[in-house]
């Protein structure tokens, strides 16, 4: 065989290795492998990745529409019910795709899930729109500059959990929640550069910054409040109460640990008497059962990102810092508040494990005014204190209390 023949043989072998990736398949000829479906060649290839790949290809080519056709593979994996969310996440979970927007009529108000399942049982077409290419590079440069500024004062020697917490806290001071009609209201540029956005922007910014710190982070899309129950019962599908939050994965002691973070709901857009933003940590290190209690659901069940580990309660802000009380003891509350004040917190917070203890703690601290005595003993003088009402859904179901200094 001449040099040319050997070269062609080498290319064929290289092509096979490239197709197989790290998953070497024996017993197949080159022709067999080339004729295989991608999911057969690569054991890690899934229906979800198949849909994401189609969306990413369409976005890369700036196509105006992309149609996902139902097929047996999707049905076997029960992925077709989630195809709309997977497609939207394919764009939302890539903060760098801030310039692309994906829409579909699948989730309109008033239609039942059964009606829409019938209408879209064979295929779903998504509409794609894009910002002008001439603007994208400029905006990306501004994003990079803003991210560099944001991370410039990150303290040294923080653990990954502490870095995740630091980014969460600073984003609260960086962004103002605002709903408007601007094209960047729900994306990375709106969050980091314009510094005003809705929940999508918060999530994109948090994910982008965490990725800059090489900490795995993804975005989860779901629903909130009472409407979540209706959606879970399949009575309606509506985007009116849609919401997004992040899932973070860190490694501690050789173990992957995952937890939820919702910067949007921790951003109260309120300042103390010194003009400092109130930093709330109710939604840092949240567990799946907490999301359910607060009636936040995602129909992307089991989808927590490619790097997800086990959800570990010791990643929760309250658990890790010892702010969860068993029963109510004045001294325990005082010790928790003292630690928070020493750390410079302007929001004092506690959590209980059950409704009875929560009610008792609230009655003692707020109704009976014990908080004033504790603050005086800690050298904090306040004529009045502001707190969240205990009948607010999140606080009632999760037994949390916030007191604003």
Protein Blocks (a to p, Z undefined) as FASTA:
>chain_A
ZZklmmmmmmmmmmmmmmnmmmccehiafklmmmpcfklmpmkbcfklmmmmmmmmmmmn
opabdcddddfklmmnopmmmmmmmmmmmmmmmmklmmbccddfklcghiafklmmmmmm
mbccdddddddfklmmmmmmmmmmmmmmmmmmgcehiafklmmmmmmmmmmmmpccdddf
bfklmcmklmmmnopacfklmmmmmmmmmmmnopacddddddehjllmmmmnomaccfkl
gccdddddddeehiacdddddfklmmnopacfkopacddfklgoiafklmmmnopacfkg
hiabjkbccddfklpmklmnopacehjdfklmmmmmmmmmmnopabdcdddfbfklmmmm
mmmmmmnommmmmmmmnopacfbdcdddfkbmklmmnopacddZZ
